[in-house]
Amino acid sequence: MRILIIKPSSFGDIIHGLVVAGKIKEQLPEARIDWVARDIFAGLVEASALANRVYRFHRSPRGFWKVCREIRGDAYDVVIDMQGLARSGFMTFAARAKIKIGRFDAREGSRFFYKVKTPMPRGPRPFHAVEILRQFQRPLGLYDLEPSKLDFPESPEVTDGPPPGSILLFPESRRPEKEWPHFFALAERLAERYPGRPISWLGTGENELGAGKEIPETLVDHRGKIPMASLPSVIREASIIVANDSGPMHLAAAMEKPVVAVFGPTDPAQYGPYPSSRPTNVSIRGERGDLAKVTVESVQEAISAFL
């Protein structure tokens, strides 16, 4: 069976899609899975070793039409649109396939491009994002299996990355309102409590670390030094990951690493590390969704429970 999965973005959404693709592959080991991903995330999909081919989508009108032509040039048994938006719906329309499956909650008119829609997850709302994607197993005649650990066997190692056992801090998120403002204070506390433990500050930002404050000796700035495809290999060797509602948080949870996630305006019941029942997945949310009300002490206490 040849399957095309359309899930171009974002970071966390692609991790969720890979979690489900792993269970599809487990039940259909002979299936060939191809994937449409944004160019900045394509390396991550390739590192998972779940996709035979990754179509790199460059986010521009020209890039959109280019990837549609590439998709059109092949033939599939099934197309799965995990995105459920107008852009991914048109990609589904461009693909040649016997069956086209989309989300039950598809938006922006994308539902008109599907022959089959997924059922709604069982149980009470709100549904976690992974629960929604798990339903793609059912129209394929598969069991709705619980996700299992992702290994990312093709993730390239980095020679100058954080040493094994490091505490990894990911202070960034796609939206500024989801960024907890006390990460540097947390780093100071952790450096004082665990003087022999390396702490790595990761992300893409270029602003001054600590805003003029003295940097703890064990805190190393690795921003911009770790390629996307190498993040799994770095996370694999870490002792714990601390992050906002962001892609690295979902990646750590999918790899079954201890993760402490800080939440404010978004609901961890929908967007938290999955599954919430796993003891290594901890979410801390500010009172009434106010991120600034999450205290350094509460996050440090959660970290200390693992270390």
Residue pairs with C-beta under 8 A, 6 or more apart in sequence:
1 28
1 30
1 31
1 32
1 77
1 78
2 31
2 32
2 34
2 74
2 75
2 76
2 77
2 78
3 24
3 28
3 31
3 32
3 33
3 34
3 76
3 77
3 78
3 79
3 80
4 33
4 34
4 35
4 36
4 71
4 74
4 76
4 78
4 79
4 80
4 95
4 97
5 17
5 21
5 33
5 34
5 35
5 36
5 51
5 80
5 82
6 35
6 36
6 79
6 80
6 81
6 82
6 83
6 88
6 91
6 92
6 95
7 13
7 14
7 17
7 35
7 36
7 37
7 82
7 83
7 88
8 36
8 37
8 38
8 41
8 57
8 83
8 87
8 88
9 37
9 38
9 41
9 83
10 41
10 174
10 247
11 41
11 44
11 174
11 246
11 247
11 248
11 250
11 251
12 129
12 246
12 247
12 249
12 250
12 251
12 271
13 82
13 83
13 129
14 37
14 41
14 44
14 45
14 247
15 44
15 150
15 247
15 250
15 251
15 254
16 129
16 130
16 133
16 250
16 274
17 82
17 133
18 45
18 48
18 50
18 150
18 254
19 130
19 133
19 147
19 150
19 254
19 274
20 82
20 130
20 133
20 134
20 136
20 137
20 147
21 33
21 35
21 48
21 50
21 51
22 48
22 50
22 147
22 148
22 150
23 134
23 137
23 142
23 145
23 146
23 147
23 148
24 31
24 33
24 136
24 137
24 140
24 142
25 31
25 33
25 50
26 145
26 148
27 137
27 142
27 143
27 145
28 140
28 142
32 52
33 50
33 51
33 52
34 51
34 52
34 53
34 54
34 55
34 74
34 76
35 45
35 50
35 51
35 53
35 54
35 55
36 54
36 55
36 57
36 67
36 71
36 88
36 91
37 44
37 45
37 54
37 55
37 56
37 57
38 56
38 57
38 58
38 59
39 56
39 57
39 58
39 59
39 63
40 228
41 228
42 54
42 56
43 227
43 228
43 229
44 152
44 228
44 229
44 231
44 232
45 51
45 54
46 54
46 154
46 229
47 152
47 153
47 154
47 155
47 156
47 229
47 232
48 150
48 152
48 154
49 152
49 153
49 154
55 67
55 70
55 71
56 67
57 63
57 64
57 67
58 66
58 67
64 87
67 91
68 90
68 91
68 94
69 94
71 91
71 94
71 95
72 94
72 95
72 96
74 96
75 96
75 97
76 95
76 96
76 97
76 98
77 97
77 98
77 99
78 97
78 98
78 99
78 100
78 101
78 140
79 92
79 95
79 97
79 99
79 100
79 101
80 101
80 136
81 88
81 89
81 91
81 92
81 100
81 101
81 102
81 103
81 106
81 110
81 113
81 114
82 88
82 103
82 133
82 136
83 110
84 102
84 103
84 105
84 106
84 107
84 110
84 111
85 106
85 107
85 108
85 110
86 107
86 108
86 109
86 110
88 110
89 102
89 106
89 108
89 109
89 110
89 111
89 112
89 113
89 114
90 110
90 113
92 100
92 102
92 110
92 113
92 114
93 113
99 115
99 116
99 139
100 113
100 114
100 115
100 116
101 114
101 115
101 116
101 117
101 118
101 136
101 139
101 140
102 110
102 111
102 113
102 114
102 116
102 117
102 118
103 117
103 118
103 132
103 135
104 117
104 118
104 119
104 120
104 132
104 135
105 132
106 114
106 117
111 117
116 139
118 132
118 135
118 136
118 138
118 139
119 135
119 138
119 139
120 127
120 135
121 127
121 131
121 132
121 134
121 135
123 131
126 267
126 269
126 270
127 270
128 269
128 270
128 271
128 272
128 274
128 275
128 276
129 270
129 271
129 274
130 147
130 274
130 275
134 144
134 147
135 144
137 143
137 144
137 145
138 144
146 275
147 254
147 274
147 275
149 254
149 255
149 256
150 232
150 254
150 255
151 255
152 232
152 233
152 236
152 255
154 229
155 229
155 230
155 231
155 232
155 233
155 236
156 227
156 229
156 230
156 233
157 230
157 233
158 225
158 226
158 227
158 230
158 233
158 234
160 225
161 200
161 222
161 225
161 226
161 230
161 233
161 234
162 168
162 198
162 200
162 202
162 220
162 222
162 234
162 237
162 238
163 198
163 237
164 237
164 238
165 197
165 198
165 237
165 238
165 239
166 197
166 198
166 199
166 200
166 237
166 238
166 239
167 190
167 194
167 197
167 198
167 199
167 200
167 238
167 239
167 240
167 242
167 303
167 307
168 200
168 202
168 234
168 235
168 238
168 240
168 241
168 242
168 248
168 252
169 183
169 186
169 187
169 199
169 200
169 201
169 202
169 242
169 243
170 202
170 203
170 241
170 242
170 243
170 244
170 246
170 248
170 249
171 179
171 180
171 183
171 201
171 203
171 205
171 243
171 244
172 179
172 203
172 204
172 205
172 244
172 246
173 179
173 244
173 245
173 246
174 246
174 247
177 264
177 265
177 291
178 244
178 245
178 246
178 263
178 264
178 265
178 266
178 291
179 244
179 291
180 244
180 262
180 264
180 291
180 294
181 291
181 292
182 294
182 295
182 296
182 299
183 201
183 242
184 209
184 210
184 211
184 213
185 296
186 242
186 296
186 299
186 300
187 199
187 201
187 216
187 219
188 213
188 216
189 296
189 300
190 197
190 199
190 300
190 303
191 199
191 216
191 217
191 218
191 219
192 216
193 300
193 304
194 218
194 307
195 218
196 218
197 218
197 239
197 307
198 218
198 220
199 216
199 218
199 219
199 220
200 219
200 220
200 222
200 238
201 209
201 219
201 220
201 221
201 222
201 223
202 222
202 223
202 226
202 234
202 248
203 223
203 224
204 223
204 224
205 223
206 223
206 224
209 215
209 219
209 221
209 223
215 221
226 234
231 248
231 251
232 251
232 255
235 241
235 248
235 251
235 252
235 255
235 257
236 255
236 257
238 252
238 257
239 258
239 306
239 307
240 257
240 258
240 259
240 260
240 303
240 306
240 307
241 248
241 249
241 252
241 257
241 258
241 259
241 260
242 259
242 260
242 261
242 262
242 299
242 303
243 249
243 252
243 259
243 260
243 261
243 262
244 261
244 262
244 263
245 261
245 262
245 263
245 264
245 266
245 268
245 271
245 272
249 259
249 261
249 273
250 273
250 274
252 258
252 259
252 273
253 259
253 273
253 274
253 278
253 280
253 281
254 274
256 278
256 280
257 280
258 280
258 282
258 306
259 273
259 280
259 281
259 282
260 282
260 284
260 299
260 302
260 303
261 268
261 272
261 273
261 281
261 282
261 283
261 284
262 284
262 285
262 291
262 294
262 299
263 271
263 272
263 283
263 284
263 285
263 286
263 289
263 291
263 294
264 285
264 286
264 289
264 290
264 291
264 292
264 294
265 289
265 291
267 285
268 276
268 283
268 285
269 276
272 281
272 283
273 281
273 282
273 283
274 281
275 281
276 283
280 306
282 302
282 305
284 294
284 298
284 299
284 302
285 294
286 292
286 293
286 294
287 293
